[in-house]
Amino acid sequence: MDYTREVEVAKAVAVMAGDYALQNIAAESRAKACDNSIVTDIDVNAQKMIVDSLRKAFPTYGIIGEEPEDNS
């Protein structure tokens, strides 16, 4: 199977999320309830951007993320 399109989309989405993270680097951090590790709003928002973009490009693919899905 040829994954050329998947790789190109993944690269573009990674750059988009990385640019967002760099522009918002001063975001306030908070602790995760599940394991007390630090997560920022940047982490959550960047993951949402990535997941939304990948779901749009590949609606039949499953996606697993690290961060909680809600910002509360």
C-alpha positions as a Markdown table, in Angstrom:
| # | Residue | x | y | z |
|---|---|---|---|---|
| 1 | Met | 0.0 | 0.0 | 0.0 |
| 2 | Asp | 1.2 | 3.5 | -0.9 |
| 3 | Tyr | 1.1 | 5.9 | 2.1 |
| 4 | Thr | 2.4 | 9.0 | 0.2 |
| 5 | Arg | -0.8 | 11.0 | 0.8 |
| 6 | Glu | -0.9 | 10.1 | 4.5 |
| 7 | Val | 2.7 | 11.1 | 4.9 |
| 8 | Glu | 2.2 | 14.5 | 3.1 |
| 9 | Val | -1.0 | 15.2 | 5.2 |
| 10 | Ala | 0.8 | 14.3 | 8.4 |
| 11 | Lys | 3.7 | 16.6 | 7.6 |
| 12 | Ala | 1.4 | 19.5 | 6.9 |
| 13 | Val | -0.6 | 18.9 | 10.0 |
| 14 | Ala | 2.5 | 18.6 | 12.1 |
| 15 | Val | 3.9 | 21.9 | 10.8 |
| 16 | Met | 0.5 | 23.6 | 11.4 |
| 17 | Ala | 0.3 | 22.4 | 15.0 |
| 18 | Gly | 4.0 | 23.2 | 15.6 |
| 19 | Asp | 3.5 | 26.8 | 14.4 |
| 20 | Tyr | 0.5 | 27.1 | 16.7 |
| 21 | Ala | 2.5 | 25.8 | 19.6 |
| 22 | Leu | 5.4 | 28.2 | 18.9 |
| 23 | Gln | 3.1 | 31.2 | 18.6 |
| 24 | Asn | 1.4 | 30.3 | 22.0 |
| 25 | Ile | 4.4 | 29.1 | 24.0 |
| 26 | Ala | 3.6 | 31.2 | 27.0 |
| 27 | Ala | 0.3 | 29.4 | 27.7 |
| 28 | Glu | -0.5 | 28.5 | 31.3 |
| 29 | Ser | 0.1 | 24.9 | 32.3 |
| 30 | Arg | -2.1 | 22.7 | 34.5 |
| 31 | Ala | -1.9 | 19.2 | 36.0 |
| 32 | Lys | -3.6 | 16.2 | 34.6 |
| 33 | Ala | -5.8 | 14.5 | 37.1 |
| 34 | Cys | -5.0 | 11.0 | 35.9 |
| 35 | Asp | -1.3 | 11.0 | 36.6 |
| 36 | Asn | -0.4 | 14.5 | 37.7 |
| 37 | Ser | 1.8 | 15.2 | 34.7 |
| 38 | Ile | 1.8 | 18.7 | 33.3 |
| 39 | Val | -0.4 | 19.5 | 30.3 |
| 40 | Thr | -0.9 | 23.0 | 28.7 |
| 41 | Asp | -3.8 | 24.3 | 26.8 |
| 42 | Ile | -1.4 | 24.3 | 23.9 |
| 43 | Asp | -1.1 | 20.5 | 24.2 |
| 44 | Val | -4.8 | 20.0 | 24.2 |
| 45 | Asn | -5.5 | 22.6 | 21.4 |
| 46 | Ala | -2.7 | 21.3 | 19.2 |
| 47 | Gln | -3.9 | 17.8 | 19.5 |
| 48 | Lys | -7.5 | 18.9 | 18.6 |
| 49 | Met | -6.1 | 20.7 | 15.5 |
| 50 | Ile | -4.2 | 17.5 | 14.5 |
| 51 | Val | -7.1 | 15.1 | 15.2 |
| 52 | Asp | -9.7 | 17.4 | 13.4 |
| 53 | Ser | -7.4 | 17.7 | 10.4 |
| 54 | Leu | -6.6 | 14.0 | 10.2 |
| 55 | Arg | -10.3 | 13.1 | 10.6 |
| 56 | Lys | -11.2 | 15.4 | 7.7 |
| 57 | Ala | -8.5 | 13.9 | 5.5 |
| 58 | Phe | -9.0 | 10.3 | 6.5 |
| 59 | Pro | -12.5 | 9.9 | 8.0 |
| 60 | Thr | -12.3 | 6.1 | 8.1 |
| 61 | Tyr | -9.0 | 6.0 | 10.1 |
| 62 | Gly | -8.9 | 5.5 | 13.9 |
| 63 | Ile | -7.0 | 8.1 | 15.9 |
| 64 | Ile | -5.6 | 7.8 | 19.5 |
| 65 | Gly | -4.4 | 10.8 | 21.3 |
| 66 | Glu | -2.6 | 11.5 | 24.5 |
| 67 | Glu | -4.4 | 14.6 | 25.8 |
| 68 | Pro | -7.9 | 14.8 | 27.3 |
| 69 | Glu | -10.4 | 15.9 | 24.7 |
| 70 | Asp | -12.0 | 18.7 | 26.7 |
| 71 | Asn | -10.4 | 21.9 | 27.8 |
| 72 | Ser | -12.0 | 22.1 | 31.3 |
